[in-house]
Amino acid sequence: MPQASASHDKGKVARYRARLRASGAEEVLVQLPRETIALLDDLKERQGLRNRSLALLQLIERGREATQ
């Protein structure tokens, strides 16, 4: 039974990643210091963002604008 569950989970993850790619996005796993995570969480709360990814994207865009 665990085999069927693991295979079902893999299929679910594969479909999720396919939907992400179709929308022009991709999932990335990163390791960050706790202080950086706290910064992202603070930005997320202050800006009313749904998740840390949006906070990180906002910081990247600001950095991109600053270098242009």
PyMOL Python script that loads the backbone (N, CA, C, O; Angstrom):
from pymol import cmd

cmd.read_pdbstr("""\
ATOM      1  N   MET A   1       0.810  -1.201   0.000  1.00  0.00           N
ATOM      2  CA  MET A   1       0.000   0.000   0.000  1.00  0.00           C
ATOM      3  C   MET A   1       0.854   1.268   0.000  1.00  0.00           C
ATOM      4  O   MET A   1       0.512   2.199  -0.728  1.00  0.00           O
ATOM      5  N   PRO A   2       1.945   1.367   0.769  1.00  0.00           N
ATOM      6  CA  PRO A   2       2.769   2.566   0.712  1.00  0.00           C
ATOM      7  C   PRO A   2       3.294   2.847  -0.696  1.00  0.00           C
ATOM      8  O   PRO A   2       3.458   4.008  -1.070  1.00  0.00           O
ATOM      9  N   GLN A   3       3.559   1.799  -1.482  1.00  0.00           N
ATOM     10  CA  GLN A   3       4.049   1.981  -2.853  1.00  0.00           C
ATOM     11  C   GLN A   3       3.041   2.756  -3.684  1.00  0.00           C
ATOM     12  O   GLN A   3       3.415   3.690  -4.393  1.00  0.00           O
ATOM     13  N   ALA A   4       1.772   2.386  -3.608  1.00  0.00           N
ATOM     14  CA  ALA A   4       0.728   3.058  -4.384  1.00  0.00           C
ATOM     15  C   ALA A   4       0.620   4.516  -3.963  1.00  0.00           C
ATOM     16  O   ALA A   4       0.446   5.399  -4.803  1.00  0.00           O
ATOM     17  N   SER A   5       0.722   4.764  -2.675  1.00  0.00           N
ATOM     18  CA  SER A   5       0.641   6.130  -2.171  1.00  0.00           C
ATOM     19  C   SER A   5       1.817   6.963  -2.662  1.00  0.00           C
ATOM     20  O   SER A   5       1.640   8.111  -3.070  1.00  0.00           O
ATOM     21  N   ALA A   6       3.018   6.388  -2.625  1.00  0.00           N
ATOM     22  CA  ALA A   6       4.207   7.106  -3.086  1.00  0.00           C
ATOM     23  C   ALA A   6       4.105   7.401  -4.575  1.00  0.00           C
ATOM     24  O   ALA A   6       4.475   8.489  -5.014  1.00  0.00           O
ATOM     25  N   SER A   7       3.609   6.450  -5.356  1.00  0.00           N
ATOM     26  CA  SER A   7       3.467   6.658  -6.790  1.00  0.00           C
ATOM     27  C   SER A   7       2.391   7.700  -7.076  1.00  0.00           C
ATOM     28  O   SER A   7       2.538   8.499  -8.001  1.00  0.00           O
ATOM     29  N   HIS A   8       1.319   7.703  -6.300  1.00  0.00           N
ATOM     30  CA  HIS A   8       0.266   8.716  -6.452  1.00  0.00           C
ATOM     31  C   HIS A   8       0.828  10.100  -6.133  1.00  0.00           C
ATOM     32  O   HIS A   8       0.548  11.064  -6.846  1.00  0.00           O
ATOM     33  N   ASP A   9       1.623  10.201  -5.061  1.00  0.00           N
ATOM     34  CA  ASP A   9       2.228  11.478  -4.683  1.00  0.00           C
ATOM     35  C   ASP A   9       3.153  11.989  -5.777  1.00  0.00           C
ATOM     36  O   ASP A   9       3.150  13.182  -6.081  1.00  0.00           O
ATOM     37  N   LYS A  10       3.949  11.095  -6.376  1.00  0.00           N
ATOM     38  CA  LYS A  10       4.856  11.497  -7.454  1.00  0.00           C
ATOM     39  C   LYS A  10       4.073  12.035  -8.643  1.00  0.00           C
ATOM     40  O   LYS A  10       4.471  13.026  -9.255  1.00  0.00           O
ATOM     41  N   GLY A  11       2.964  11.386  -8.970  1.00  0.00           N
ATOM     42  CA  GLY A  11       2.124  11.845 -10.069  1.00  0.00           C
ATOM     43  C   GLY A  11       1.524  13.210  -9.779  1.00  0.00           C
ATOM     44  O   GLY A  11       1.443  14.064 -10.663  1.00  0.00           O
ATOM     45  N   LYS A  12       1.106  13.409  -8.545  1.00  0.00           N
ATOM     46  CA  LYS A  12       0.525  14.690  -8.137  1.00  0.00           C
ATOM     47  C   LYS A  12       1.569  15.797  -8.238  1.00  0.00           C
ATOM     48  O   LYS A  12       1.280  16.885  -8.736  1.00  0.00           O
ATOM     49  N   VAL A  13       2.774  15.521  -7.768  1.00  0.00           N
ATOM     50  CA  VAL A  13       3.866  16.498  -7.833  1.00  0.00           C
ATOM     51  C   VAL A  13       4.226  16.792  -9.286  1.00  0.00           C
ATOM     52  O   VAL A  13       4.450  17.947  -9.649  1.00  0.00           O
ATOM     53  N   ALA A  14       4.282  15.761 -10.111  1.00  0.00           N
ATOM     54  CA  ALA A  14       4.611  15.949 -11.529  1.00  0.00           C
ATOM     55  C   ALA A  14       3.565  16.821 -12.218  1.00  0.00           C
ATOM     56  O   ALA A  14       3.911  17.684 -13.025  1.00  0.00           O
ATOM     57  N   ARG A  15       2.294  16.600 -11.906  1.00  0.00           N
ATOM     58  CA  ARG A  15       1.229  17.428 -12.508  1.00  0.00           C
ATOM     59  C   ARG A  15       1.326  18.871 -12.026  1.00  0.00           C
ATOM     60  O   ARG A  15       1.126  19.802 -12.806  1.00  0.00           O
ATOM     61  N   TYR A  16       1.632  19.058 -10.747  1.00  0.00           N
ATOM     62  CA  TYR A  16       1.800  20.406 -10.191  1.00  0.00           C
ATOM     63  C   TYR A  16       2.945  21.131 -10.898  1.00  0.00           C
ATOM     64  O   TYR A  16       2.799  22.285 -11.300  1.00  0.00           O
ATOM     65  N   ARG A  17       4.075  20.456 -11.048  1.00  0.00           N
ATOM     66  CA  ARG A  17       5.228  21.074 -11.713  1.00  0.00           C
ATOM     67  C   ARG A  17       4.943  21.353 -13.185  1.00  0.00           C
ATOM     68  O   ARG A  17       5.420  22.352 -13.723  1.00  0.00           O
ATOM     69  N   ALA A  18       4.184  20.501 -13.835  1.00  0.00           N
ATOM     70  CA  ALA A  18       3.803  20.733 -15.235  1.00  0.00           C
ATOM     71  C   ALA A  18       2.931  21.983 -15.343  1.00  0.00           C
ATOM     72  O   ALA A  18       3.096  22.780 -16.267  1.00  0.00           O
ATOM     73  N   ARG A  19       1.997  22.155 -14.394  1.00  0.00           N
ATOM     74  CA  ARG A  19       1.162  23.368 -14.396  1.00  0.00           C
ATOM     75  C   ARG A  19       2.017  24.605 -14.166  1.00  0.00           C
ATOM     76  O   ARG A  19       1.795  25.637 -14.799  1.00  0.00           O
ATOM     77  N   LEU A  20       2.991  24.514 -13.270  1.00  0.00           N
ATOM     78  CA  LEU A  20       3.897  25.642 -13.030  1.00  0.00           C
ATOM     79  C   LEU A  20       4.644  26.012 -14.306  1.00  0.00           C
ATOM     80  O   LEU A  20       4.687  27.180 -14.692  1.00  0.00           O
ATOM     81  N   ARG A  21       5.232  25.010 -14.959  1.00  0.00           N
ATOM     82  CA  ARG A  21       5.979  25.271 -16.200  1.00  0.00           C
ATOM     83  C   ARG A  21       5.084  25.872 -17.270  1.00  0.00           C
ATOM     84  O   ARG A  21       5.498  26.781 -17.989  1.00  0.00           O
ATOM     85  N   ALA A  22       3.867  25.375 -17.379  1.00  0.00           N
ATOM     86  CA  ALA A  22       2.925  25.888 -18.380  1.00  0.00           C
ATOM     87  C   ALA A  22       2.588  27.352 -18.122  1.00  0.00           C
ATOM     88  O   ALA A  22       2.282  28.096 -19.054  1.00  0.00           O
ATOM     89  N   SER A  23       2.645  27.766 -16.855  1.00  0.00           N
ATOM     90  CA  SER A  23       2.351  29.161 -16.523  1.00  0.00           C
ATOM     91  C   SER A  23       3.598  30.037 -16.583  1.00  0.00           C
ATOM     92  O   SER A  23       3.541  31.228 -16.280  1.00  0.00           O
ATOM     93  N   GLY A  24       4.733  29.439 -16.978  1.00  0.00           N
ATOM     94  CA  GLY A  24       5.974  30.203 -17.098  1.00  0.00           C
ATOM     95  C   GLY A  24       6.780  30.277 -15.817  1.00  0.00           C
ATOM     96  O   GLY A  24       7.676  31.112 -15.698  1.00  0.00           O
ATOM     97  N   ALA A  25       6.478  29.422 -14.860  1.00  0.00           N
ATOM     98  CA  ALA A  25       7.184  29.417 -13.579  1.00  0.00           C
ATOM     99  C   ALA A  25       7.890  28.076 -13.388  1.00  0.00           C
ATOM    100  O   ALA A  25       7.650  27.120 -14.125  1.00  0.00           O
ATOM    101  N   GLU A  26       8.754  28.028 -12.396  1.00  0.00           N
ATOM    102  CA  GLU A  26       9.430  26.783 -12.047  1.00  0.00           C
ATOM    103  C   GLU A  26       9.712  26.788 -10.556  1.00  0.00           C
ATOM    104  O   GLU A  26       9.979  27.837  -9.971  1.00  0.00           O
ATOM    105  N   GLU A  27       9.652  25.618  -9.944  1.00  0.00           N
ATOM    106  CA  GLU A  27       9.892  25.487  -8.514  1.00  0.00           C
ATOM    107  C   GLU A  27      11.388  25.325  -8.263  1.00  0.00           C
ATOM    108  O   GLU A  27      12.069  24.569  -8.955  1.00  0.00           O
ATOM    109  N   VAL A  28      11.892  26.057  -7.248  1.00  0.00           N
ATOM    110  CA  VAL A  28      13.308  25.994  -6.892  1.00  0.00           C
ATOM    111  C   VAL A  28      13.407  25.867  -5.374  1.00  0.00           C
ATOM    112  O   VAL A  28      12.721  26.579  -4.640  1.00  0.00           O
ATOM    113  N   LEU A  29      14.248  24.974  -4.915  1.00  0.00           N
ATOM    114  CA  LEU A  29      14.480  24.795  -3.489  1.00  0.00           C
ATOM    115  C   LEU A  29      15.798  25.470  -3.136  1.00  0.00           C
ATOM    116  O   LEU A  29      16.826  25.189  -3.753  1.00  0.00           O
ATOM    117  N   VAL A  30      15.774  26.363  -2.143  1.00  0.00           N
ATOM    118  CA  VAL A  30      16.999  27.065  -1.741  1.00  0.00           C
ATOM    119  C   VAL A  30      17.202  26.937  -0.237  1.00  0.00           C
ATOM    120  O   VAL A  30      16.248  26.791   0.527  1.00  0.00           O
ATOM    121  N   GLN A  31      18.464  26.994   0.167  1.00  0.00           N
ATOM    122  CA  GLN A  31      18.805  27.019   1.582  1.00  0.00           C
ATOM    123  C   GLN A  31      19.255  28.430   1.910  1.00  0.00           C
ATOM    124  O   GLN A  31      20.174  28.957   1.283  1.00  0.00           O
ATOM    125  N   LEU A  32      18.605  29.044   2.895  1.00  0.00           N
ATOM    126  CA  LEU A  32      18.915  30.414   3.282  1.00  0.00           C
ATOM    127  C   LEU A  32      19.115  30.487   4.790  1.00  0.00           C
ATOM    128  O   LEU A  32      18.541  29.690   5.532  1.00  0.00           O
ATOM    129  N   PRO A  33      19.928  31.444   5.249  1.00  0.00           N
ATOM    130  CA  PRO A  33      20.080  31.635   6.694  1.00  0.00           C
ATOM    131  C   PRO A  33      18.748  32.054   7.326  1.00  0.00           C
ATOM    132  O   PRO A  33      17.895  32.647   6.665  1.00  0.00           O
ATOM    133  N   ARG A  34      18.584  31.742   8.593  1.00  0.00           N
ATOM    134  CA  ARG A  34      17.348  32.095   9.302  1.00  0.00           C
ATOM    135  C   ARG A  34      17.072  33.594   9.249  1.00  0.00           C
ATOM    136  O   ARG A  34      15.918  34.013   9.159  1.00  0.00           O
ATOM    137  N   GLU A  35      18.132  34.405   9.304  1.00  0.00           N
ATOM    138  CA  GLU A  35      17.961  35.859   9.262  1.00  0.00           C
ATOM    139  C   GLU A  35      17.331  36.290   7.938  1.00  0.00           C
ATOM    140  O   GLU A  35      16.509  37.206   7.905  1.00  0.00           O
ATOM    141  N   THR A  36      17.714  35.634   6.862  1.00  0.00           N
ATOM    142  CA  THR A  36      17.157  35.959   5.550  1.00  0.00           C
ATOM    143  C   THR A  36      15.693  35.544   5.479  1.00  0.00           C
ATOM    144  O   THR A  36      14.866  36.266   4.922  1.00  0.00           O
ATOM    145  N   ILE A  37      15.374  34.394   6.038  1.00  0.00           N
ATOM    146  CA  ILE A  37      13.982  33.939   6.084  1.00  0.00           C
ATOM    147  C   ILE A  37      13.149  34.920   6.904  1.00  0.00           C
ATOM    148  O   ILE A  37      12.018  35.240   6.536  1.00  0.00           O
ATOM    149  N   ALA A  38      13.706  35.395   8.013  1.00  0.00           N
ATOM    150  CA  ALA A  38      12.996  36.375   8.842  1.00  0.00           C
ATOM    151  C   ALA A  38      12.744  37.660   8.055  1.00  0.00           C
ATOM    152  O   ALA A  38      11.673  38.257   8.167  1.00  0.00           O
ATOM    153  N   LEU A  39      13.723  38.084   7.263  1.00  0.00           N
ATOM    154  CA  LEU A  39      13.557  39.267   6.415  1.00  0.00           C
ATOM    155  C   LEU A  39      12.430  39.047   5.410  1.00  0.00           C
ATOM    156  O   LEU A  39      11.583  39.920   5.220  1.00  0.00           O
ATOM    157  N   LEU A  40      12.421  37.885   4.770  1.00  0.00           N
ATOM    158  CA  LEU A  40      11.360  37.567   3.811  1.00  0.00           C
ATOM    159  C   LEU A  40       9.989  37.540   4.493  1.00  0.00           C
ATOM    160  O   LEU A  40       9.011  38.056   3.950  1.00  0.00           O
ATOM    161  N   ASP A  41       9.923  36.942   5.673  1.00  0.00           N
ATOM    162  CA  ASP A  41       8.656  36.881   6.407  1.00  0.00           C
ATOM    163  C   ASP A  41       8.171  38.278   6.787  1.00  0.00           C
ATOM    164  O   ASP A  41       6.978  38.570   6.704  1.00  0.00           O
ATOM    165  N   ASP A  42       9.099  39.137   7.205  1.00  0.00           N
ATOM    166  CA  ASP A  42       8.746  40.513   7.562  1.00  0.00           C
ATOM    167  C   ASP A  42       8.211  41.264   6.343  1.00  0.00           C
ATOM    168  O   ASP A  42       7.184  41.938   6.425  1.00  0.00           O
ATOM    169  N   LEU A  43       8.902  41.148   5.226  1.00  0.00           N
ATOM    170  CA  LEU A  43       8.463  41.796   3.991  1.00  0.00           C
ATOM    171  C   LEU A  43       7.094  41.259   3.562  1.00  0.00           C
ATOM    172  O   LEU A  43       6.216  42.017   3.149  1.00  0.00           O
ATOM    173  N   LYS A  44       6.935  39.955   3.667  1.00  0.00           N
ATOM    174  CA  LYS A  44       5.664  39.314   3.307  1.00  0.00           C
ATOM    175  C   LYS A  44       4.515  39.900   4.128  1.00  0.00           C
ATOM    176  O   LYS A  44       3.466  40.237   3.580  1.00  0.00           O
ATOM    177  N   GLU A  45       4.713  40.020   5.425  1.00  0.00           N
ATOM    178  CA  GLU A  45       3.669  40.555   6.305  1.00  0.00           C
ATOM    179  C   GLU A  45       3.403  42.032   6.023  1.00  0.00           C
ATOM    180  O   GLU A  45       2.246  42.441   5.922  1.00  0.00           O
ATOM    181  N   ARG A  46       4.454  42.830   5.895  1.00  0.00           N
ATOM    182  CA  ARG A  46       4.287  44.272   5.668  1.00  0.00           C
ATOM    183  C   ARG A  46       3.607  44.573   4.344  1.00  0.00           C
ATOM    184  O   ARG A  46       2.818  45.513   4.246  1.00  0.00           O
ATOM    185  N   GLN A  47       3.911  43.774   3.320  1.00  0.00           N
ATOM    186  CA  GLN A  47       3.351  44.005   1.991  1.00  0.00           C
ATOM    187  C   GLN A  47       2.040  43.247   1.765  1.00  0.00           C
ATOM    188  O   GLN A  47       1.387  43.428   0.737  1.00  0.00           O
ATOM    189  N   GLY A  48       1.660  42.406   2.716  1.00  0.00           N
ATOM    190  CA  GLY A  48       0.428  41.626   2.573  1.00  0.00           C
ATOM    191  C   GLY A  48       0.517  40.583   1.465  1.00  0.00           C
ATOM    192  O   GLY A  48      -0.468  40.299   0.784  1.00  0.00           O
ATOM    193  N   LEU A  49       1.718  40.013   1.292  1.00  0.00           N
ATOM    194  CA  LEU A  49       1.934  39.025   0.235  1.00  0.00           C
ATOM    195  C   LEU A  49       1.476  37.645   0.698  1.00  0.00           C
ATOM    196  O   LEU A  49       1.416  37.373   1.897  1.00  0.00           O
ATOM    197  N   ARG A  50       1.154  36.781  -0.254  1.00  0.00           N
ATOM    198  CA  ARG A  50       0.641  35.446   0.071  1.00  0.00           C
ATOM    199  C   ARG A  50       1.717  34.483   0.543  1.00  0.00           C
ATOM    200  O   ARG A  50       1.435  33.576   1.326  1.00  0.00           O
ATOM    201  N   ASN A  51       2.961  34.668   0.072  1.00  0.00           N
ATOM    202  CA  ASN A  51       3.996  33.691   0.411  1.00  0.00           C
ATOM    203  C   ASN A  51       5.393  34.300   0.306  1.00  0.00           C
ATOM    204  O   ASN A  51       5.563  35.416  -0.184  1.00  0.00           O
ATOM    205  N   ARG A  52       6.376  33.555   0.771  1.00  0.00           N
ATOM    206  CA  ARG A  52       7.766  34.017   0.731  1.00  0.00           C
ATOM    207  C   ARG A  52       8.277  34.173  -0.694  1.00  0.00           C
ATOM    208  O   ARG A  52       9.114  35.034  -0.966  1.00  0.00           O
ATOM    209  N   SER A  53       7.785  33.353  -1.591  1.00  0.00           N
ATOM    210  CA  SER A  53       8.231  33.439  -2.985  1.00  0.00           C
ATOM    211  C   SER A  53       7.952  34.818  -3.559  1.00  0.00           C
ATOM    212  O   SER A  53       8.789  35.383  -4.262  1.00  0.00           O
ATOM    213  N   LEU A  54       6.779  35.360  -3.260  1.00  0.00           N
ATOM    214  CA  LEU A  54       6.442  36.694  -3.754  1.00  0.00           C
ATOM    215  C   LEU A  54       7.339  37.756  -3.124  1.00  0.00           C
ATOM    216  O   LEU A  54       7.717  38.724  -3.784  1.00  0.00           O
ATOM    217  N   ALA A  55       7.681  37.576  -1.845  1.00  0.00           N
ATOM    218  CA  ALA A  55       8.585  38.515  -1.182  1.00  0.00           C
ATOM    219  C   ALA A  55       9.971  38.454  -1.820  1.00  0.00           C
ATOM    220  O   ALA A  55      10.588  39.491  -2.065  1.00  0.00           O
ATOM    221  N   LEU A  56      10.455  37.259  -2.087  1.00  0.00           N
ATOM    222  CA  LEU A  56      11.761  37.096  -2.721  1.00  0.00           C
ATOM    223  C   LEU A  56      11.754  37.682  -4.128  1.00  0.00           C
ATOM    224  O   LEU A  56      12.703  38.356  -4.528  1.00  0.00           O
ATOM    225  N   LEU A  57      10.699  37.429  -4.867  1.00  0.00           N
ATOM    226  CA  LEU A  57      10.578  37.975  -6.218  1.00  0.00           C
ATOM    227  C   LEU A  57      10.591  39.502  -6.185  1.00  0.00           C
ATOM    228  O   LEU A  57      11.215  40.138  -7.035  1.00  0.00           O
ATOM    229  N   GLN A  58       9.911  40.082  -5.218  1.00  0.00           N
ATOM    230  CA  GLN A  58       9.892  41.538  -5.074  1.00  0.00           C
ATOM    231  C   GLN A  58      11.303  42.077  -4.821  1.00  0.00           C
ATOM    232  O   GLN A  58      11.694  43.085  -5.409  1.00  0.00           O
ATOM    233  N   LEU A  59      12.060  41.418  -3.960  1.00  0.00           N
ATOM    234  CA  LEU A  59      13.436  41.850  -3.690  1.00  0.00           C
ATOM    235  C   LEU A  59      14.317  41.712  -4.929  1.00  0.00           C
ATOM    236  O   LEU A  59      15.146  42.582  -5.196  1.00  0.00           O
ATOM    237  N   ILE A  60      14.150  40.652  -5.671  1.00  0.00           N
ATOM    238  CA  ILE A  60      14.932  40.447  -6.893  1.00  0.00           C
ATOM    239  C   ILE A  60      14.614  41.542  -7.899  1.00  0.00           C
ATOM    240  O   ILE A  60      15.523  42.085  -8.526  1.00  0.00           O
ATOM    241  N   GLU A  61      13.340  41.874  -8.062  1.00  0.00           N
ATOM    242  CA  GLU A  61      12.947  42.928  -9.002  1.00  0.00           C
ATOM    243  C   GLU A  61      13.527  44.275  -8.589  1.00  0.00           C
ATOM    244  O   GLU A  61      13.987  45.038  -9.438  1.00  0.00           O
ATOM    245  N   ARG A  62      13.509  44.572  -7.294  1.00  0.00           N
ATOM    246  CA  ARG A  62      14.113  45.827  -6.805  1.00  0.00           C
ATOM    247  C   ARG A  62      15.601  45.862  -7.124  1.00  0.00           C
ATOM    248  O   ARG A  62      16.123  46.888  -7.561  1.00  0.00           O
ATOM    249  N   GLY A  63      16.278  44.754  -6.909  1.00  0.00           N
ATOM    250  CA  GLY A  63      17.707  44.681  -7.219  1.00  0.00           C
ATOM    251  C   GLY A  63      17.964  44.839  -8.703  1.00  0.00           C
ATOM    252  O   GLY A  63      18.920  45.502  -9.104  1.00  0.00           O
ATOM    253  N   ARG A  64      17.132  44.244  -9.506  1.00  0.00           N
ATOM    254  CA  ARG A  64      17.262  44.353 -10.965  1.00  0.00           C
ATOM    255  C   ARG A  64      17.088  45.808 -11.402  1.00  0.00           C
ATOM    256  O   ARG A  64      17.852  46.304 -12.230  1.00  0.00           O
ATOM    257  N   GLU A  65      16.082  46.493 -10.846  1.00  0.00           N
ATOM    258  CA  GLU A  65      15.845  47.901 -11.180  1.00  0.00           C
ATOM    259  C   GLU A  65      17.027  48.772 -10.762  1.00  0.00           C
ATOM    260  O   GLU A  65      17.400  49.705 -11.472  1.00  0.00           O
ATOM    261  N   ALA A  66      17.609  48.463  -9.615  1.00  0.00           N
ATOM    262  CA  ALA A  66      18.726  49.264  -9.108  1.00  0.00           C
ATOM    263  C   ALA A  66      19.969  49.128  -9.972  1.00  0.00           C
ATOM    264  O   ALA A  66      20.794  50.041 -10.013  1.00  0.00           O
ATOM    265  N   THR A  67      20.115  48.012 -10.658  1.00  0.00           N
ATOM    266  CA  THR A  67      21.319  47.802 -11.468  1.00  0.00           C
ATOM    267  C   THR A  67      21.155  48.260 -12.908  1.00  0.00           C
ATOM    268  O   THR A  67      22.109  48.213 -13.685  1.00  0.00           O
ATOM    269  N   GLN A  68      19.972  48.698 -13.268  1.00  0.00           N
ATOM    270  CA  GLN A  68      19.754  49.135 -14.658  1.00  0.00           C
ATOM    271  C   GLN A  68      19.908  50.621 -14.813  1.00  0.00           C
ATOM    272  O   GLN A  68      19.757  51.146 -15.916  1.00  0.00           O
TER     273      GLN A  68
END
""", "prot")
cmd.dss("prot")
cmd.show_as("cartoon", "prot")
cmd.util.cbc("prot")
cmd.orient("prot")
